[in-house]
Amino acid sequence: MNKLTAASVQQQEQTLKVEMELEAHEKECAIRYASVQEKLEALDKRMWRLEAMIMGSTVMVVAMVVTVFMGIS
């Protein structure tokens, strides 16, 4: 019976160790996720600005083409 108790205690210690490692891993992942989320938000803002610049440039090119063709006619 003493062997059973020692094995049970050892198993509980191992379980506790695994739980502590898992909690530490979860905390590290949460920090990493927050960092990734911040970077994605910054990239989203940059993409919106780039899209706006491309749309503005497209409108300007179309306006210039129309002006050139109106001047030729």
Distance bins in CASP14 RR format, pairs under 12 A and 6 or more apart:
PFRMAT RR
TARGET T0000
AUTHOR 0000-0000-0000
RMODE 2
METHOD distances of the structure
MODEL  1
1 7 0 0 0 0 0 1 0 0 0 0 0
1 8 0 0 0 0 0 1 0 0 0 0 0
2 8 0 0 0 0 0 1 0 0 0 0 0
2 9 0 0 0 0 0 1 0 0 0 0 0
3 9 0 0 0 0 0 1 0 0 0 0 0
3 10 0 0 0 0 0 1 0 0 0 0 0
4 10 0 0 0 0 0 1 0 0 0 0 0
4 11 0 0 0 0 0 1 0 0 0 0 0
5 11 0 0 0 0 0 1 0 0 0 0 0
5 12 0 0 0 0 0 1 0 0 0 0 0
6 12 0 0 0 0 0 1 0 0 0 0 0
6 13 0 0 0 0 0 1 0 0 0 0 0
7 13 0 0 0 0 0 1 0 0 0 0 0
7 14 0 0 0 0 0 1 0 0 0 0 0
8 14 0 0 0 0 0 1 0 0 0 0 0
8 15 0 0 0 0 0 1 0 0 0 0 0
9 15 0 0 0 0 0 1 0 0 0 0 0
9 16 0 0 0 0 0 1 0 0 0 0 0
10 16 0 0 0 0 0 1 0 0 0 0 0
10 17 0 0 0 0 0 1 0 0 0 0 0
11 17 0 0 0 0 0 1 0 0 0 0 0
11 18 0 0 0 0 0 1 0 0 0 0 0
12 18 0 0 0 0 0 1 0 0 0 0 0
12 19 0 0 0 0 0 1 0 0 0 0 0
13 19 0 0 0 0 0 1 0 0 0 0 0
13 20 0 0 0 0 0 1 0 0 0 0 0
14 20 0 0 0 0 0 1 0 0 0 0 0
14 21 0 0 0 0 0 1 0 0 0 0 0
15 21 0 0 0 0 0 1 0 0 0 0 0
15 22 0 0 0 0 0 1 0 0 0 0 0
16 22 0 0 0 0 0 1 0 0 0 0 0
16 23 0 0 0 0 0 1 0 0 0 0 0
17 23 0 0 0 0 0 1 0 0 0 0 0
17 24 0 0 0 0 0 1 0 0 0 0 0
18 24 0 0 0 0 0 1 0 0 0 0 0
18 25 0 0 0 0 0 1 0 0 0 0 0
19 25 0 0 0 0 0 1 0 0 0 0 0
19 26 0 0 0 0 0 1 0 0 0 0 0
20 26 0 0 0 0 0 1 0 0 0 0 0
20 27 0 0 0 0 0 1 0 0 0 0 0
21 27 0 0 0 0 0 1 0 0 0 0 0
21 28 0 0 0 0 0 1 0 0 0 0 0
22 28 0 0 0 0 0 1 0 0 0 0 0
22 29 0 0 0 0 0 1 0 0 0 0 0
23 29 0 0 0 0 0 1 0 0 0 0 0
23 30 0 0 0 0 0 1 0 0 0 0 0
24 30 0 0 0 0 0 1 0 0 0 0 0
24 31 0 0 0 0 0 1 0 0 0 0 0
25 31 0 0 0 0 0 1 0 0 0 0 0
25 32 0 0 0 0 0 1 0 0 0 0 0
26 32 0 0 0 0 0 1 0 0 0 0 0
26 33 0 0 0 0 0 1 0 0 0 0 0
27 33 0 0 0 0 0 1 0 0 0 0 0
27 34 0 0 0 0 0 1 0 0 0 0 0
28 34 0 0 0 0 0 1 0 0 0 0 0
28 35 0 0 0 0 0 1 0 0 0 0 0
29 35 0 0 0 0 0 1 0 0 0 0 0
29 36 0 0 0 0 0 1 0 0 0 0 0
30 36 0 0 0 0 0 1 0 0 0 0 0
30 37 0 0 0 0 0 1 0 0 0 0 0
31 37 0 0 0 0 0 1 0 0 0 0 0
31 38 0 0 0 0 0 1 0 0 0 0 0
32 38 0 0 0 0 0 1 0 0 0 0 0
32 39 0 0 0 0 0 1 0 0 0 0 0
33 39 0 0 0 0 0 1 0 0 0 0 0
33 40 0 0 0 0 0 1 0 0 0 0 0
34 40 0 0 0 0 0 1 0 0 0 0 0
34 41 0 0 0 0 0 1 0 0 0 0 0
35 41 0 0 0 0 0 1 0 0 0 0 0
35 42 0 0 0 0 0 1 0 0 0 0 0
36 42 0 0 0 0 0 1 0 0 0 0 0
36 43 0 0 0 0 0 1 0 0 0 0 0
37 43 0 0 0 0 0 1 0 0 0 0 0
37 44 0 0 0 0 0 1 0 0 0 0 0
38 44 0 0 0 0 0 1 0 0 0 0 0
38 45 0 0 0 0 0 1 0 0 0 0 0
39 45 0 0 0 0 0 1 0 0 0 0 0
39 46 0 0 0 0 0 1 0 0 0 0 0
40 46 0 0 0 0 0 1 0 0 0 0 0
40 47 0 0 0 0 0 1 0 0 0 0 0
41 47 0 0 0 0 0 1 0 0 0 0 0
41 48 0 0 0 0 0 1 0 0 0 0 0
42 48 0 0 0 0 0 1 0 0 0 0 0
42 49 0 0 0 0 0 1 0 0 0 0 0
43 49 0 0 0 0 0 1 0 0 0 0 0
43 50 0 0 0 0 0 1 0 0 0 0 0
44 50 0 0 0 0 0 1 0 0 0 0 0
44 51 0 0 0 0 0 1 0 0 0 0 0
45 51 0 0 0 0 0 1 0 0 0 0 0
45 52 0 0 0 0 0 1 0 0 0 0 0
46 52 0 0 0 0 0 1 0 0 0 0 0
46 53 0 0 0 0 0 1 0 0 0 0 0
47 53 0 0 0 0 0 1 0 0 0 0 0
47 54 0 0 0 0 0 1 0 0 0 0 0
48 54 0 0 0 0 0 1 0 0 0 0 0
48 55 0 0 0 0 0 1 0 0 0 0 0
49 55 0 0 0 0 0 1 0 0 0 0 0
49 56 0 0 0 0 0 1 0 0 0 0 0
50 56 0 0 0 0 0 1 0 0 0 0 0
50 57 0 0 0 0 0 1 0 0 0 0 0
51 57 0 0 0 0 0 1 0 0 0 0 0
51 58 0 0 0 0 0 1 0 0 0 0 0
52 58 0 0 0 0 0 1 0 0 0 0 0
52 59 0 0 0 0 0 1 0 0 0 0 0
53 59 0 0 0 0 0 1 0 0 0 0 0
53 60 0 0 0 0 0 1 0 0 0 0 0
54 60 0 0 0 0 0 1 0 0 0 0 0
54 61 0 0 0 0 0 1 0 0 0 0 0
55 61 0 0 0 0 0 1 0 0 0 0 0
55 62 0 0 0 0 0 1 0 0 0 0 0
56 62 0 0 0 0 1 0 0 0 0 0 0
56 63 0 0 0 0 1 0 0 0 0 0 0
57 63 0 0 0 0 0 1 0 0 0 0 0
57 64 0 0 0 0 0 1 0 0 0 0 0
58 64 0 0 0 0 0 1 0 0 0 0 0
58 65 0 0 0 0 0 1 0 0 0 0 0
59 65 0 0 0 0 0 1 0 0 0 0 0
59 66 0 0 0 0 0 1 0 0 0 0 0
60 66 0 0 0 0 0 1 0 0 0 0 0
60 67 0 0 0 0 0 1 0 0 0 0 0
61 67 0 0 0 0 0 1 0 0 0 0 0
61 68 0 0 0 0 0 1 0 0 0 0 0
62 68 0 0 0 0 0 1 0 0 0 0 0
62 69 0 0 0 0 0 1 0 0 0 0 0
63 69 0 0 0 0 0 1 0 0 0 0 0
63 70 0 0 0 0 0 1 0 0 0 0 0
64 70 0 0 0 0 0 1 0 0 0 0 0
64 71 0 0 0 0 0 1 0 0 0 0 0
65 71 0 0 0 0 0 1 0 0 0 0 0
65 72 0 0 0 0 0 1 0 0 0 0 0
66 72 0 0 0 0 0 1 0 0 0 0 0
66 73 0 0 0 0 0 1 0 0 0 0 0
67 73 0 0 0 0 0 1 0 0 0 0 0
END
